[in-house]
Amino acid sequence: MELRQVRAFMAVVDEGHVGRAAQRLHVTQPTLSRQVAALERAVGVPLFDRSGRALSLTPAGEVFAAGARDLVRRADDVVSGARRAHRGELGVLRIGFVQSATFEALPRMVRDFRAAWPSVRVEVTAMTTLVQVAALADDALDVGLLRPPVVGPELELRTLSRDPLLVALPGGHRLAERERVALADLATESFVLYGRESGPAVHDTIVGFCREAGFSPRIVQEAVDVQTIVALVAGGLGVSLLISPVPGAGGSVVFRPLVEELPPWEMALAWSRRNRSPVLTRLLETVPVDVVP
């Protein structure tokens, strides 16, 4: 049994006349009659009663017609779905993201993409930059929101923002009244910082900035995410240096820019050039090329 035979049968059922059905399908009447006859041979029973002047369905034909209509509809849906998937309008987009992307970059990107392609399912997973690089290489992710520098010869990067370093101070701290804070003013403070194992580049760079200012930070606690760091600063455990944007803390933590003009951190979109996913192509069309200030 072939789908074209089922379509021919349904055309005759809908039109009630072989000639009109043939015109609708743009085939000759003998061709259509042969297709219907071949379908009846495949099914093994007559589907049309040809004994009278008017063409009518047999009881078996009525049962077959009820299922055949749904079969044709589902076949059309399958074909349409395949074509939409080829165009990147259906499918799954797998996104990895660093915690600092949750405040601006991730919600903005997902919102814009979902508005453009609402039928694509979006899966998001929090990952460090190092884990994202490995996942992109293994095709476990389509795209990542991460902090360069990264090592991966097959990775493509698109910078989304350049974010400065901020000082996080407990509410009521002696430096909280200042508009800007110098790194040297933090020399005697206890620090809560990103853990080195989860992001050695960020950790080492921040420690390097402090050493350039004349001191080594006294790190009393490390954490893997910015929310935990902010909570510990709010609890008075120490101060911190955080990449903006940062979560709100309701006044229990005060954020201040630095006096020093330090190099900002990039937030980048990363993907493997081996990835040929049409959904990824649609995302790259959605995300602005220009750097967000």
C-alpha positions as a Markdown table, in Angstrom:
| # | Residue | x | y | z |
|---|---|---|---|---|
| 1 | Met | 0.0 | 0.0 | 0.0 |
| 2 | Glu | 1.4 | 3.4 | -1.0 |
| 3 | Leu | 0.5 | 6.8 | 0.3 |
| 4 | Arg | -0.3 | 8.1 | -3.2 |
| 5 | Gln | -2.9 | 5.3 | -3.5 |
| 6 | Val | -4.4 | 6.3 | -0.2 |
| 7 | Arg | -4.5 | 10.0 | -1.4 |
| 8 | Ala | -6.2 | 8.9 | -4.6 |
| 9 | Phe | -8.8 | 6.9 | -2.6 |
| 10 | Met | -9.6 | 9.8 | -0.3 |
| 11 | Ala | -9.9 | 12.2 | -3.3 |
| 12 | Val | -12.6 | 9.9 | -4.8 |
| 13 | Val | -14.3 | 9.7 | -1.4 |
| 14 | Asp | -14.3 | 13.5 | -1.0 |
| 15 | Glu | -15.5 | 14.2 | -4.6 |
| 16 | Gly | -17.8 | 11.2 | -4.9 |
| 17 | His | -16.8 | 11.0 | -8.5 |
| 18 | Val | -13.6 | 9.5 | -10.2 |
| 19 | Gly | -13.5 | 12.2 | -12.9 |
| 20 | Arg | -13.6 | 15.1 | -10.5 |
| 21 | Ala | -11.1 | 13.5 | -8.2 |
| 22 | Ala | -8.7 | 13.0 | -11.1 |
| 23 | Gln | -9.0 | 16.7 | -12.0 |
| 24 | Arg | -8.3 | 17.6 | -8.4 |
| 25 | Leu | -5.1 | 15.5 | -8.3 |
| 26 | His | -4.1 | 16.6 | -11.8 |
| 27 | Val | -4.0 | 13.0 | -13.2 |
| 28 | Thr | -6.0 | 11.2 | -15.8 |
| 29 | Gln | -9.1 | 9.2 | -14.9 |
| 30 | Pro | -7.6 | 5.9 | -15.9 |
| 31 | Thr | -4.5 | 6.5 | -13.8 |
| 32 | Leu | -6.6 | 7.3 | -10.8 |
| 33 | Ser | -8.7 | 4.2 | -11.3 |
| 34 | Arg | -5.6 | 2.1 | -11.4 |
| 35 | Gln | -4.3 | 3.6 | -8.2 |
| 36 | Val | -7.6 | 2.9 | -6.4 |
| 37 | Ala | -7.7 | -0.7 | -7.8 |
| 38 | Ala | -4.1 | -1.3 | -6.6 |
| 39 | Leu | -5.1 | -0.1 | -3.1 |
| 40 | Glu | -8.0 | -2.5 | -3.0 |
| 41 | Arg | -5.7 | -5.3 | -4.0 |
| 42 | Ala | -3.2 | -4.3 | -1.3 |
| 43 | Val | -6.0 | -4.2 | 1.4 |
| 44 | Gly | -7.5 | -7.4 | 0.1 |
| 45 | Val | -11.1 | -6.2 | 0.1 |
| 46 | Pro | -13.3 | -4.0 | -2.2 |
| 47 | Leu | -13.5 | -0.5 | -0.8 |
| 48 | Phe | -16.1 | 0.9 | -3.3 |
| 49 | Asp | -19.4 | -0.6 | -4.3 |
| 50 | Arg | -19.6 | -0.3 | -8.1 |
| 51 | Ser | -22.8 | -2.2 | -8.6 |
| 52 | Gly | -25.1 | 0.9 | -8.8 |
| 53 | Arg | -25.0 | 4.0 | -10.9 |
| 54 | Ala | -23.5 | 6.1 | -8.0 |
| 55 | Leu | -20.1 | 5.3 | -6.5 |
| 56 | Ser | -20.4 | 4.4 | -2.8 |
| 57 | Leu | -18.2 | 2.9 | -0.1 |
| 58 | Thr | -18.5 | -0.6 | 1.1 |
| 59 | Pro | -18.7 | -1.2 | 4.8 |
| 60 | Ala | -15.0 | -2.0 | 4.7 |
| 61 | Gly | -14.4 | 1.1 | 2.7 |
| 62 | Glu | -16.1 | 3.2 | 5.3 |
| 63 | Val | -13.9 | 1.8 | 8.0 |
| 64 | Phe | -10.8 | 2.3 | 5.8 |
| 65 | Ala | -11.8 | 5.9 | 4.9 |
| 66 | Ala | -12.0 | 6.9 | 8.6 |
| 67 | Gly | -8.5 | 5.7 | 9.3 |
| 68 | Ala | -7.1 | 6.8 | 5.9 |
| 69 | Arg | -8.0 | 10.5 | 6.5 |
| 70 | Asp | -6.0 | 10.6 | 9.7 |
| 71 | Leu | -3.2 | 8.7 | 8.0 |
| 72 | Val | -3.0 | 11.3 | 5.2 |
| 73 | Arg | -3.1 | 14.2 | 7.8 |
| 74 | Arg | -0.4 | 12.6 | 9.9 |
| 75 | Ala | 1.8 | 12.0 | 6.8 |
| 76 | Asp | 1.4 | 15.7 | 5.9 |
| 77 | Asp | 2.3 | 16.7 | 9.4 |
| 78 | Val | 5.4 | 14.5 | 9.3 |
| 79 | Val | 6.5 | 16.0 | 5.9 |
| 80 | Ser | 5.8 | 19.6 | 7.2 |
| 81 | Gly | 7.7 | 18.9 | 10.4 |
| 82 | Ala | 10.8 | 17.6 | 8.5 |
| 83 | Arg | 10.8 | 20.7 | 6.3 |
| 84 | Arg | 10.5 | 23.0 | 9.3 |
| 85 | Ala | 13.3 | 21.1 | 11.1 |
| 86 | His | 15.5 | 21.5 | 8.0 |
| 87 | Arg | 14.8 | 25.3 | 8.1 |
| 88 | Gly | 15.6 | 25.4 | 11.9 |
| 89 | Glu | 12.0 | 26.2 | 12.9 |
| 90 | Leu | 11.6 | 23.0 | 14.9 |
| 91 | Gly | 14.1 | 21.1 | 17.1 |
| 92 | Val | 16.1 | 21.6 | 20.3 |
| 93 | Leu | 18.6 | 24.3 | 21.1 |
| 94 | Arg | 21.0 | 23.3 | 23.9 |
| 95 | Ile | 22.5 | 26.3 | 25.7 |
| 96 | Gly | 25.2 | 26.3 | 28.4 |
| 97 | Phe | 25.8 | 29.4 | 30.5 |
| 98 | Val | 28.0 | 30.8 | 33.2 |
| 99 | Gln | 26.2 | 32.1 | 36.3 |
| 100 | Ser | 26.9 | 35.8 | 35.5 |
| 101 | Ala | 25.0 | 35.3 | 32.2 |
| 102 | Thr | 21.8 | 34.8 | 34.1 |
| 103 | Phe | 21.4 | 38.5 | 34.9 |
| 104 | Glu | 21.4 | 39.9 | 31.3 |
| 105 | Ala | 22.8 | 37.9 | 28.5 |
| 106 | Leu | 20.9 | 34.6 | 28.9 |
| 107 | Pro | 17.4 | 36.1 | 29.5 |
| 108 | Arg | 17.8 | 38.5 | 26.6 |
| 109 | Met | 19.0 | 35.9 | 24.2 |
| 110 | Val | 16.4 | 33.3 | 25.1 |
| 111 | Arg | 13.6 | 35.9 | 25.0 |
| 112 | Asp | 14.6 | 37.1 | 21.6 |
| 113 | Phe | 15.1 | 33.6 | 20.2 |
| 114 | Arg | 11.8 | 32.3 | 21.5 |
| 115 | Ala | 10.0 | 35.3 | 20.1 |
| 116 | Ala | 11.4 | 34.5 | 16.6 |
| 117 | Trp | 11.2 | 30.7 | 16.8 |
| 118 | Pro | 8.5 | 29.7 | 19.4 |
| 119 | Ser | 8.4 | 26.0 | 18.2 |
| 120 | Val | 12.0 | 25.3 | 19.1 |
| 121 | Arg | 12.5 | 23.7 | 22.5 |
| 122 | Val | 15.2 | 25.5 | 24.5 |
| 123 | Glu | 17.3 | 23.5 | 27.0 |
| 124 | Val | 19.6 | 25.5 | 29.3 |
| 125 | Thr | 22.2 | 24.2 | 31.7 |
| 126 | Ala | 24.5 | 26.1 | 34.1 |
| 127 | Met | 28.1 | 25.2 | 33.4 |
| 128 | Thr | 31.5 | 26.8 | 34.0 |
| 129 | Thr | 33.4 | 28.0 | 31.0 |
| 130 | Leu | 35.8 | 25.0 | 31.1 |
| 131 | Val | 32.9 | 22.5 | 31.1 |
| 132 | Gln | 31.2 | 24.4 | 28.3 |
| 133 | Val | 34.3 | 24.2 | 26.1 |
| 134 | Ala | 34.4 | 20.4 | 26.6 |
| 135 | Ala | 30.6 | 20.0 | 26.0 |
| 136 | Leu | 30.8 | 22.1 | 22.8 |
| 137 | Ala | 33.7 | 19.9 | 21.5 |
| 138 | Asp | 31.7 | 16.7 | 22.3 |
| 139 | Asp | 28.5 | 18.0 | 20.6 |
| 140 | Ala | 26.7 | 17.9 | 24.0 |
| 141 | Leu | 25.9 | 21.7 | 23.6 |
| 142 | Asp | 24.9 | 23.8 | 20.6 |
| 143 | Val | 26.0 | 27.1 | 22.1 |
| 144 | Gly | 27.5 | 28.5 | 25.2 |
| 145 | Leu | 27.5 | 31.8 | 27.1 |
| 146 | Leu | 31.0 | 31.9 | 28.6 |
| 147 | Arg | 34.0 | 34.0 | 29.7 |
| 148 | Pro | 37.0 | 34.0 | 27.3 |
| 149 | Pro | 39.8 | 33.3 | 27.0 |
| 150 | Val | 39.0 | 29.7 | 25.9 |
| 151 | Val | 41.1 | 27.1 | 24.2 |
| 152 | Gly | 39.5 | 25.3 | 21.4 |
| 153 | Pro | 40.6 | 25.5 | 17.7 |
| 154 | Glu | 37.2 | 24.6 | 16.4 |
| 155 | Leu | 35.3 | 27.1 | 18.4 |
| 156 | Glu | 33.8 | 30.3 | 17.1 |
| 157 | Leu | 33.2 | 33.2 | 19.4 |
| 158 | Arg | 31.0 | 36.3 | 19.2 |
| 159 | Thr | 31.5 | 38.9 | 21.9 |
| 160 | Leu | 28.2 | 40.0 | 23.5 |
| 161 | Ser | 29.4 | 42.4 | 26.2 |
| 162 | Arg | 32.5 | 43.7 | 27.9 |
| 163 | Asp | 31.9 | 43.8 | 31.7 |
| 164 | Pro | 34.0 | 45.7 | 34.3 |
| 165 | Leu | 35.1 | 44.4 | 37.7 |
| 166 | Leu | 33.1 | 45.7 | 40.7 |
| 167 | Val | 33.9 | 45.7 | 44.5 |
| 168 | Ala | 31.2 | 44.0 | 46.6 |
| 169 | Leu | 31.1 | 45.4 | 50.2 |
| 170 | Pro | 28.9 | 44.5 | 53.1 |
| 171 | Gly | 26.2 | 47.1 | 53.8 |
| 172 | Gly | 27.6 | 49.6 | 56.3 |
| 173 | His | 31.2 | 48.9 | 55.3 |
| 174 | Arg | 33.7 | 51.8 | 55.8 |
| 175 | Leu | 34.2 | 52.1 | 52.0 |
| 176 | Ala | 30.6 | 51.9 | 51.1 |
| 177 | Glu | 30.2 | 55.7 | 51.1 |
| 178 | Arg | 32.8 | 56.2 | 48.4 |
| 179 | Glu | 31.7 | 56.5 | 44.7 |
| 180 | Arg | 34.8 | 54.5 | 43.7 |
| 181 | Val | 37.1 | 52.2 | 45.5 |
| 182 | Ala | 40.8 | 51.7 | 44.9 |
| 183 | Leu | 42.2 | 48.2 | 45.0 |
| 184 | Ala | 44.9 | 49.3 | 47.5 |
| 185 | Asp | 42.1 | 50.2 | 50.0 |
| 186 | Leu | 41.2 | 46.5 | 50.2 |
| 187 | Ala | 44.6 | 45.3 | 51.2 |
| 188 | Thr | 43.6 | 44.6 | 54.8 |
| 189 | Glu | 40.2 | 43.0 | 54.0 |
| 190 | Ser | 39.2 | 39.4 | 54.0 |
| 191 | Phe | 38.1 | 38.2 | 50.6 |
| 192 | Val | 35.4 | 35.8 | 49.3 |
| 193 | Leu | 36.3 | 34.9 | 45.7 |
| 194 | Tyr | 35.5 | 32.6 | 42.8 |
| 195 | Gly | 37.0 | 29.1 | 43.4 |
| 196 | Arg | 40.0 | 28.5 | 41.2 |
| 197 | Glu | 39.0 | 25.0 | 40.3 |
| 198 | Ser | 35.8 | 26.2 | 38.6 |
| 199 | Gly | 37.4 | 29.2 | 36.8 |
| 200 | Pro | 41.2 | 29.5 | 37.1 |
| 201 | Ala | 41.4 | 32.3 | 34.5 |
| 202 | Val | 39.0 | 34.6 | 36.5 |
| 203 | His | 40.5 | 33.6 | 39.9 |
| 204 | Asp | 44.1 | 34.2 | 38.8 |
| 205 | Thr | 43.4 | 37.4 | 37.0 |
| 206 | Ile | 41.7 | 38.9 | 40.0 |
| 207 | Val | 44.5 | 37.8 | 42.3 |
| 208 | Gly | 47.0 | 39.3 | 39.8 |
| 209 | Phe | 45.2 | 42.7 | 39.9 |
| 210 | Cys | 45.5 | 42.7 | 43.7 |
| 211 | Arg | 49.2 | 41.9 | 43.5 |
| 212 | Glu | 49.8 | 44.7 | 41.0 |
| 213 | Ala | 48.1 | 47.0 | 43.6 |
| 214 | Gly | 50.7 | 45.9 | 46.2 |
| 215 | Phe | 49.0 | 43.1 | 48.2 |
| 216 | Ser | 48.0 | 39.5 | 48.0 |
| 217 | Pro | 44.3 | 39.0 | 48.9 |
| 218 | Arg | 43.6 | 37.1 | 52.1 |
| 219 | Ile | 41.0 | 34.7 | 50.8 |
| 220 | Val | 38.9 | 33.3 | 53.6 |
| 221 | Gln | 36.2 | 31.6 | 51.5 |
| 222 | Glu | 35.8 | 30.5 | 47.9 |
| 223 | Ala | 32.6 | 29.8 | 46.0 |
| 224 | Val | 31.5 | 28.5 | 42.6 |
| 225 | Asp | 28.8 | 31.0 | 41.8 |
| 226 | Val | 28.2 | 34.7 | 42.3 |
| 227 | Gln | 24.9 | 34.3 | 44.3 |
| 228 | Thr | 26.8 | 32.4 | 47.0 |
| 229 | Ile | 29.6 | 35.0 | 47.0 |
| 230 | Val | 27.1 | 37.8 | 47.4 |
| 231 | Ala | 25.3 | 36.0 | 50.2 |
| 232 | Leu | 28.6 | 35.5 | 52.1 |
| 233 | Val | 29.5 | 39.2 | 51.6 |
| 234 | Ala | 26.1 | 40.1 | 52.9 |
| 235 | Gly | 26.8 | 38.0 | 55.9 |
| 236 | Gly | 30.0 | 40.0 | 56.6 |
| 237 | Leu | 32.4 | 37.2 | 55.8 |
| 238 | Gly | 34.5 | 39.5 | 53.6 |
| 239 | Val | 34.6 | 41.7 | 50.5 |
| 240 | Ser | 34.8 | 40.5 | 46.9 |
| 241 | Leu | 35.7 | 41.5 | 43.4 |
| 242 | Leu | 32.9 | 40.4 | 41.0 |
| 243 | Ile | 32.4 | 40.7 | 37.2 |
| 244 | Ser | 29.3 | 42.7 | 36.4 |
| 245 | Pro | 26.4 | 42.4 | 36.0 |
| 246 | Val | 25.7 | 41.3 | 39.6 |
| 247 | Pro | 22.5 | 40.1 | 41.4 |
| 248 | Gly | 20.6 | 42.5 | 43.6 |
| 249 | Ala | 21.1 | 42.2 | 47.3 |
| 250 | Gly | 18.5 | 44.5 | 48.8 |
| 251 | Gly | 21.0 | 46.9 | 50.3 |
| 252 | Ser | 22.8 | 44.2 | 52.3 |
| 253 | Val | 25.6 | 44.4 | 49.7 |
| 254 | Val | 27.0 | 47.6 | 48.1 |
| 255 | Phe | 28.6 | 47.4 | 44.7 |
| 256 | Arg | 31.1 | 50.1 | 43.7 |
| 257 | Pro | 33.3 | 50.6 | 40.6 |
| 258 | Leu | 37.1 | 50.6 | 40.9 |
| 259 | Val | 39.3 | 53.6 | 40.7 |
| 260 | Glu | 41.7 | 51.6 | 38.4 |
| 261 | Glu | 40.7 | 51.3 | 34.8 |
| 262 | Leu | 41.3 | 47.5 | 34.5 |
| 263 | Pro | 40.7 | 45.4 | 31.4 |
| 264 | Pro | 37.0 | 44.3 | 31.3 |
| 265 | Trp | 35.8 | 40.7 | 31.0 |
| 266 | Glu | 34.1 | 39.6 | 27.8 |
| 267 | Met | 30.9 | 37.7 | 27.8 |
| 268 | Ala | 30.9 | 35.6 | 24.6 |
| 269 | Leu | 28.7 | 33.3 | 22.6 |
| 270 | Ala | 30.6 | 30.2 | 21.6 |
| 271 | Trp | 29.8 | 27.4 | 19.2 |
| 272 | Ser | 31.6 | 24.7 | 17.3 |
| 273 | Arg | 32.2 | 25.3 | 13.6 |
| 274 | Arg | 31.5 | 21.6 | 13.1 |
| 275 | Asn | 27.9 | 22.1 | 14.3 |
| 276 | Arg | 25.6 | 22.2 | 11.3 |
| 277 | Ser | 22.4 | 22.4 | 13.3 |
| 278 | Pro | 19.8 | 24.6 | 11.5 |
| 279 | Val | 18.5 | 25.7 | 14.9 |
| 280 | Leu | 22.0 | 27.0 | 15.7 |
| 281 | Thr | 21.9 | 28.9 | 12.5 |
| 282 | Arg | 18.6 | 30.5 | 13.5 |
| 283 | Leu | 20.0 | 31.5 | 16.9 |
| 284 | Leu | 23.1 | 33.1 | 15.3 |
| 285 | Glu | 20.8 | 35.1 | 13.1 |
| 286 | Thr | 18.9 | 36.3 | 16.1 |
| 287 | Val | 21.8 | 37.4 | 18.3 |
| 288 | Pro | 23.3 | 40.8 | 17.4 |
| 289 | Val | 26.7 | 40.8 | 15.9 |
| 290 | Asp | 27.7 | 44.1 | 17.5 |
| 291 | Val | 29.3 | 44.2 | 20.9 |
| 292 | Val | 26.9 | 45.3 | 23.7 |
| 293 | Pro | 28.8 | 48.2 | 25.6 |
